[in-house]
Amino acid sequence: MTQKSKKIDEEALAEAYNRALALEKAGNFDAAAAAYREVLDLDPEDHGGASVRLASMGRGDTPIKAPDAYVATLFDQHAEVFDNVLVDQLDYCVPLLVRQRIQALGLAPFKRVLDLGCGTGLTGGALRDMAEDITGVDLSESMVEIAHEKDLYETLYVAEAVDFLDDNDDEAFDLIVATDVLPYMGALEALFFGAVDNLVPGGLLIFSSETLPEEDFAGRSYMVGLHQRFAHSEAYLKDRLTATGFEVVEVGDITVRMEEGAPIAGQLVIARFKP
């Protein structure tokens, strides 16, 4: 591909994506869907998350996860302002909620902790004094660079969460934590099986998820909500955890964050691996 044709492709991609966004914002979902399909034809790796937007409009199948290229691009773009936006503007406090539940249930201290989707290190910072060793994993290289600067982790990897769990052959962990990871995943079997393979017997998996009213799911286990983030039903979470070999210790209702001034409902789940 020549530089010239590549440039034309990028221009066509930007035009199609901006047109799709404008049509979606105007409520013209059928025309927006056609434009997003143009975007996917131009960019099969889906850096802009067109497949997720199609699902959120009810104009496409729900993918089993958000595309890796989309997640990496999204977080690379926001890495520098991530902490400010998430904590100060969106009132995101899930890492502190995790810390509070660990303290309340007397689960700490931990020898080895794995922080999946570690981002800039918000959860690592919240748990630092509870763990001898923390490993962080994130798909965004820019996020990992910022986490590295904070000096919170013994080890950091740039990787997709399930890929890391599949490939990792280091010593097992006694806590795996995943805050703000499930909103970018639909099907959770691979994540839970990967966690089992990387936990000591009796080890803990703690994660946050977003949810919606039962009628919105209409019998589905998960779906893409209005803000292009996956929501999971509580029944699905419990069923998949139990089927994978976990004992559900606690499922607590939480406000995950604010979005356009409204609270986003979710759960904080604590599960124990029982071989």
TIDO-421975 format. One record per atom (N, C-alpha, C): x, y, z. Coordinates in steps of 0.05 Angstrom, whole numbers, padded with zeros to 5 digits, always signed. Example, Ala and Ser with C-alpha at 12.3 -4.5 7.8 and 13.67 -1.06 7.14 Angstrom:
+00264-00114+00156+00246-00090+00156+00264-00066+00156+00257-00045+00142+00273-00021+00143+00258+00001+00157
This chain:
+00017-00024+00000+00000+00000+00000+00018+00025+00000+00013+00043-00018+00029+00067-00020+00020+00087+00002+00038+00106+00008+00031+00126+00028+00007+00142+00020+00005+00147-00007-00018+00162-00017-00044+00148-00013-00045+00122-00020-00070+00107-00017-00077+00103+00013-00056+00100+00029-00061+00098+00058-00074+00123+00068-00064+00146+00059-00074+00172+00068-00104+00175+00060-00110+00166+00035-00137+00167+00025-00155+00149+00043-00145+00126+00049-00160+00108+00066-00166+00121+00094-00146+00133+00105-00150+00146+00131-00170+00169+00129-00169+00184+00107-00188+00205+00104-00217+00194+00101-00219+00172+00085-00245+00160+00082-00256+00149+00108-00237+00138+00124-00245+00127+00150-00255+00149+00168-00240+00171+00170-00248+00193+00187-00275+00205+00178-00278+00207+00152-00304+00218+00141-00327+00200+00148-00323+00174+00145-00345+00155+00150-00351+00154+00180-00330+00155+00197-00334+00153+00226-00348+00179+00236-00339+00202+00227-00352+00227+00236-00381+00228+00226-00386+00219+00202-00413+00218+00191-00431+00200+00208-00420+00176+00215-00434+00157+00232-00441+00169+00259-00421+00182+00271-00426+00195+00298-00448+00216+00297-00447+00232+00276-00466+00254+00273-00494+00242+00269-00496+00221+00253-00522+00209+00248-00533+00196+00274-00515+00183+00288-00523+00170+00314-00533+00191+00333-00518+00213+00335-00525+00234+00354-00552+00246+00346-00559+00247+00320-00584+00258+00311-00607+00238+00314-00601+00214+00322-00622+00194+00326-00629+00178+00301-00613+00182+00279-00618+00168+00254-00602+00143+00254-00612+00123+00269-00595+00099+00275-00591+00081+00251-00610+00079+00233-00607+00062+00209-00585+00073+00191-00585+00099+00186-00564+00111+00170-00537+00110+00184-00538+00114+00211-00513+00113+00226-00501+00085+00224-00518+00064+00226-00509+00037+00224-00496+00031+00197-00507+00042+00176-00495+00038+00149-00468+00051+00148-00465+00074+00161-00440+00088+00161-00419+00073+00178-00428+00062+00201-00409+00047+00218-00400+00021+00203-00418+00010+00187-00409-00014+00171-00388-00006+00150-00391+00018+00139-00369+00029+00122-00343+00031+00137-00345+00041+00162-00321+00043+00179-00308+00016+00182-00324-00004+00188-00313-00031+00192-00300-00043+00167-00312-00036+00144-00300-00045+00118-00272-00032+00114-00270-00007+00122-00245+00008+00119-00225+00000+00141-00234-00008+00164-00217-00013+00187-00226-00039+00201-00220-00062+00190-00230-00087+00202-00221-00092+00231-00198-00080+00239-00189-00083+00267-00206-00066+00286-00221-00047+00275-00241-00032+00290-00229-00015+00312-00210+00003+00305-00198+00021+00325-00218+00040+00337-00240+00046+00322-00259+00065+00332-00283+00052+00347-00283+00026+00349-00305+00013+00364-00332+00013+00350-00332+00013+00324-00357+00013+00309-00375-00010+00315-00363-00034+00319-00379-00058+00325-00394-00055+00352-00381-00042+00371-00393-00037+00397-00416-00017+00395-00411+00004+00378-00432+00024+00374-00456+00012+00360-00452-00005+00340-00474-00018+00327-00491-00034+00347-00477-00048+00365-00491-00064+00385-00507-00046+00404-00495-00024+00412-00508-00006+00431-00533+00007+00419-00534+00010+00392-00557+00020+00379-00578-00001+00372-00571-00026+00378-00589-00048+00370-00589-00054+00340-00567-00047+00327-00565-00051+00298-00544-00071+00290-00533-00085+00310-00513-00105+00304-00512-00126+00326-00500-00149+00320-00497-00170+00340-00479-00160+00363-00484-00169+00387-00467-00162+00410-00441-00178+00408-00419-00164+00406-00393-00179+00404-00387-00192+00431-00369-00212+00431-00362-00225+00456-00344-00208+00473-00332-00187+00460-00315-00168+00475-00311-00144+00457-00302-00122+00469-00294-00099+00454-00268-00105+00439-00265-00095+00414-00240-00101+00399-00215-00091+00414-00194-00107+00413-00169-00099+00427-00159-00072+00416-00161-00068+00390-00151-00044+00378-00166-00019+00388-00192-00023+00392-00209-00001+00403-00201+00006+00431-00198-00015+00448-00192-00010+00477-00165+00003+00479-00145-00008+00465-00118+00004+00466-00118+00033+00457-00131+00038+00435-00132+00065+00424-00146+00084+00443-00169+00075+00454-00184+00092+00473-00168+00100+00497-00154+00081+00509-00139+00087+00533-00112+00101+00527-00100+00095+00504-00076+00110+00497-00082+00139+00494-00105+00145+00482-00113+00173+00478-00118+00188+00504-00128+00174+00524-00137+00187+00549-00117+00183+00572-00094+00171+00567-00076+00163+00589-00068+00188+00606-00061+00209+00593-00049+00232+00607-00070+00245+00626-00095+00244+00618-00116+00257+00635-00134+00237+00649-00126+00212+00648-00143+00190+00657-00151+00193+00687-00131+00197+00704-00137+00198+00733-00156+00222+00739-00151+00244+00726-00167+00268+00731-00196+00264+00722-00199+00253+00698-00226+00249+00687-00241+00229+00704-00228+00206+00709-00242+00183+00722-00250+00190+00751-00231+00200+00765-00235+00205+00794-00250+00231+00799-00240+00253+00787-00251+00279+00793-00277+00285+00779-00279+00276+00754-00303+00283+00738-00324+00261+00739-00316+00236+00740-00335+00214+00739-00340+00200+00766-00327+00211+00787-00330+00201+00814-00325+00171+00816-00305+00162+00802-00298+00133+00802-00282+00127+00827-00292+00108+00843-00279+00102+00868-00278+00071+00873-00281+00055+00852-00281+00026+00856-00256+00015+00870-00232+00025+00863-00209+00014+00878-00211+00018+00908-00222+00040+00917-00225+00044+00946-00247+00026+00957-00268+00021+00941-00289+00002+00950-00277-00026+00953-00260-00034+00934-00246-00060+00936-00230-00061+00962-00215-00040+00968-00199-00039+00992-00217-00042+01017-00239-00027+01017-00257-00028+01040-00269-00055+01045-00277-00069+01024-00288-00096+01027-00267-00116+01036-00243-00114+01026-00221-00131+01035-00216-00127+01065-00216-00102+01073-00212-00097+01102-00235-00107+01119-00259-00102+01110-00283-00110+01125-00285-00140+01129-00276-00155+01108-00278-00184+01109-00252-00197+01120-00232-00180+01126-00207-00190+01137-00192-00209+01118-00191-00202+01093-00179-00219+01073-00149-00215+01068-00139-00191+01076-00111-00185+01072-00095-00195+01096-00068-00196+01093-00051-00187+01070-00049-00209+01049-00037-00201+01026-00033-00219+01004-00003-00221+00997+00005-00244+00988+00033-00248+00979+00036-00237+00951+00019-00248+00933+00021-00240+00904-00006-00231+00894-00007-00207+00882-00031-00196+00871-00028-00191+00842-00048-00197+00826-00049-00191+00798-00071-00170+00793-00063-00147+00782-00082-00125+00776-00087-00125+00746-00109-00138+00737-00116-00138+00709-00129-00112+00700-00121-00101+00677-00131-00075+00669-00122-00054+00688-00096-00054+00695-00086-00037+00717-00087-00008+00710-00089-00001+00684-00090+00028+00677-00066+00043+00688-00072+00066+00700-00050+00083+00711-00043+00075+00739-00055+00055+00751-00047+00045+00777-00065+00053+00800-00091+00060+00794-00109+00068+00816-00114+00045+00835-00118+00021+00825-00123-00002+00843-00097-00011+00856-00075-00010+00841-00049-00017+00853-00043+00001+00876-00049+00027+00873-00044+00045+00895-00062+00040+00919-00087+00032+00914-00106+00027+00936-00098+00002+00952-00084-00017+00939-00078-00043+00952-00048-00046+00959-00032-00026+00953-00003-00028+00955+00006-00038+00982-00005-00028+01004+00004-00035+01030-00007-00062+01039-00024-00075+01023-00036-00101+01030-00021-00124+01017-00002-00118+01000+00011-00139+00983+00041-00137+00983+00054-00161+00984+00083-00162+00981+00091-00156+00952+00076-00165+00933+00083-00164+00905+00058-00159+00888+00059-00139+00871+00036-00134+00853+00046-00133+00824+00032-00148+00808+00037-00148+00779+00014-00133+00766+00020-00115+00747-00001-00100+00733+00000-00108+00703-00024-00110+00691-00027-00116+00663-00047-00097+00651-00040-00086+00628-00059-00068+00614-00054-00069+00584-00074-00066+00568-00072-00067+00539-00060-00041+00528-00062-00019+00543-00052+00007+00534-00024+00011+00543-00006+00014+00524+00022+00020+00531+00026+00046+00545+00010+00066+00537+00012+00093+00550+00003+00091+00579-00017+00076+00585-00026+00072+00613-00004+00059+00629+00008+00038+00618+00028+00023+00633+00052+00041+00638+00059+00059+00620+00081+00077+00624+00076+00096+00648+00051+00105+00650+00044+00122+00673+00045+00106+00699+00034+00082+00698+00035+00065+00722+00064+00060+00731+00081+00056+00711+00109+00051+00717+00122+00074+00732+00115+00098+00723+00126+00123+00736+00117+00125+00765+00095+00114+00772+00085+00115+00800+00099+00096+00819+00114+00076+00807+00129+00057+00823+00112+00042+00843+00089+00032+00833+00071+00017+00851+00073-00014+00847+00084-00022+00824+00083-00050+00816+00111-00061+00815+00114-00087+00823+00139-00101+00819+00144-00107+00790+00122-00114+00776+00123-00122+00748+00100-00110+00733+00104-00101+00708+00083-00091+00691+00085-00103+00663+00062-00110+00652+00061-00121+00625+00041-00105+00608+00047-00102+00582+00028-00092+00563+00016-00117+00549-00009-00123+00556-00022-00147+00545-00052-00145+00549-00067-00160+00533-00096-00163+00537-00099-00183+00561-00119-00179+00577-00122-00193+00602-00123-00224+00599-00141-00233+00581-00143-00262+00578-00118-00274+00565-00106-00259+00546-00081-00269+00533-00060-00272+00555-00058-00253+00573-00038-00255+00594-00043-00279+00611-00068-00283+00620-00075-00306+00637-00068-00333+00623-00073-00334+00596-00067-00358+00581-00037-00364+00579-00022-00342+00577+00007-00346+00571+00024-00346+00596+00014-00336+00618+00030-00332+00642+00038-00359+00655+00064-00362+00660+00073-00386+00674+00089-00380+00699+00085-00355+00709+00098-00348+00734+00083-00360+00758+00093-00356+00782+00081-00366+00806+00052-00356+00808+00034-00373+00819+00006-00367+00821+00001-00343+00840-00022-00330+00837-00029-00307+00854-00049-00315+00875-00050-00301+00898-00071-00306+00917-00093-00285+00915-00090-00265+00898-00112-00246+00892-00109-00237+00863-00130-00239+00848-00132-00227+00821-00154-00206+00823-00148-00182+00816-00168-00160+00817-00171-00148+00789-00196-00143+00782-00202-00132+00755-00223-00110+00758-00215-00085+00762-00233-00063+00764-00235-00049+00737-00260-00044+00728-00265-00031+00702-00254-00047+00678-00254-00074+00681-00246-00091+00659-00271-00103+00645-00291-00112+00661-00314-00125+00649-00331-00107+00630-00331-00080+00634-00345-00063+00615-00335-00065+00586-00312-00078+00582-00301-00082+00555-00301-00111+00547-00315-00128+00562-00318-00156+00556-00347-00164+00557-00355-00182+00540-00382-00193+00541-00382-00220+00554-00374-00240+00539-00372-00267+00549-00348-00269+00569-00352-00282+00591-00333-00282+00613-00319-00309+00619-00327-00329+00604-00316-00356+00610-00286-00356+00608-00275-00344+00587-00245-00345+00583-00231-00330+00606-00243-00308+00615-00231-00293+00637-00231-00309+00663-00254-00322+00669-00256-00337+00694-00238-00362+00694-00238-00376+00671-00220-00400+00669-00191-00392+00671-00184-00369+00658-00157-00359+00660-00149-00352+00689-00168-00341+00703-00163-00334+00731-00158-00359+00748-00175-00379+00744-00171-00404+00758-00143-00416+00754-00134-00414+00729-00107-00425+00722-00084-00410+00735-00090-00386+00745-00069-00368+00756-00072-00363+00785-00091-00376+00799-00096-00372+00827-00086-00396+00843-00077-00391+00867-00071-00413+00886-00098-00424+00896-00100-00448+00905-00125-00458+00917-00134-00440+00940-00159-00432+00939-00169-00413+00959-00164-00384+00952-00151-00379+00929-00145-00352+00921-00170-00337+00913-00168-00311+00913-00192-00293+00909-00191-00280+00881-00215-00277+00870-00219-00261+00846-00239-00239+00854-00231-00214+00852-00248-00191+00858-00251-00174+00833-00275-00168+00825-00279-00151+00801-00304-00134+00804-00305-00113+00788-00328-00096+00786-00341-00101+00759-00367-00098+00758-00382-00100+00733-00404-00078+00732-00414-00073+00709-00436-00054+00706-00461-00071+00699-00484-00061+00707-00509-00076+00702-00531-00057+00694-00554-00069+00687-00577-00054+00678-00602-00067+00691-00625-00054+00690-00649-00067+00700-00655-00093+00685-00666-00113+00699-00670-00139+00688-00686-00139+00662-00705-00121+00660-00721-00120+00635-00704-00111+00611-00683-00096+00616-00666-00087+00593-00651-00111+00581-00644-00130+00598-00629-00153+00588-00647-00171+00571-00673-00171+00577-00692-00188+00561-00682-00216+00557-00672-00228+00579-00663-00256+00578-00634-00259+00570-00621-00237+00562-00593-00239+00554-00575-00240+00578-00552-00252+00575-00532-00253+00597-00516-00227+00599-00511-00214+00576-00497-00189+00575-00505-00174+00550-00500-00148+00550-00507-00131+00528-00490-00106+00528-00490-00091+00506-00476-00066+00505-00496-00044+00511-00490-00028+00532-00508-00006+00540-00505+00019+00523-00519+00040+00532-00519+00065+00517-00492+00078+00514-00474+00073+00533-00448+00086+00533-00426+00068+00522-00434+00049+00505-00416+00031+00491-00399+00014+00510-00411+00008+00533-00398-00009+00553-00415-00033+00559-00402-00056+00563-00417-00081+00568-00429-00081+00596-00454-00090+00598-00467-00094+00624-00473-00124+00626-00471-00134+00650-00476-00163+00655-00498-00167+00676-00513-00188+00672-00534-00194+00692-00520-00208+00716-00531-00204+00739-00520-00216+00764-00522-00247+00762-00544-00257+00751-00547-00286+00748-00525-00298+00731-00518-00284+00710-00497-00294+00692-00470-00295+00706-00463-00274+00721-00438-00273+00736-00436-00297+00755-00457-00301+00770-00457-00322+00790-00456-00350+00777-00471-00353+00755-00472-00379+00742-00444-00386+00730-00431-00367+00717-00405-00372+00704-00383-00376+00725-00385-00361+00747-00365-00365+00768-00367-00393+00780-00392-00401+00786-00396-00428+00798-00387-00450+00779-00394-00446+00754-00387-00467+00734-00357-00469+00730-00342-00448+00736-00313-00447+00732-00298-00458+00756-00311-00460+00779-00297-00470+00802-00294-00450+00825-00310-00429+00823-00309-00408+00844-00333-00411+00863-00328-00404+00888-00349-00400+00908-00354-00370+00910-00378-00361+00906-00384-00332+00908-00385-00324+00937-00367-00307+00945-00365-00298+00973-00385-00275+00977-00386-00256+00958-00402-00232+00962-00408-00219+00935-00432-00210+00932-00439-00193+00909-00453-00168+00921-00440-00145+00918-00451-00120+00929-00458-00100+00907-00481-00087+00910-00490-00067+00892-00473-00041+00897-00462-00030+00875-00446-00006+00878-00454+00014+00855-00446+00039+00859-00446+00058+00837-00418+00058+00826-00415+00050+00801-00389+00047+00789-00377+00074+00783-00393+00092+00772-00384+00118+00764-00408+00135+00757-00403+00161+00751-00424+00178+00741-00421+00181+00711-00442+00183+00696-00441+00187+00667-00462+00207+00660-00454+00230+00650-00473+00252+00643-00491+00259+00667-00479+00258+00691-00494+00266+00715-00510+00244+00728-00511+00221+00716-00528+00199+00726-00510+00176+00736-00517+00164+00759-00501+00142+00769-00503+00117+00752-00481+00103+00748-00481+00078+00733-00480+00055+00753-00501+00039+00752-00504+00017+00772-00485-00006+00764-00475-00019+00785-00458-00042+00781-00456-00060+00805-00438-00079+00803-00433-00097+00826-00404-00099+00832-00397-00104+00857-00371-00112+00865-00372-00141+00874-00357-00158+00861-00360-00187+00865-00334-00198+00877-00336-00213+00898-00314-00227+00910-00319-00257+00908-00301-00272+00896-00304-00301+00892-00278-00315+00900-00282-00339+00911-00258-00355+00920-00256-00380+00904-00232-00386+00894-00227-00409+00878-00226-00434+00896-00245-00452+00892-00248-00476+00907-00243-00500+00888-00218-00510+00888-00212-00533+00869-00230-00557+00874
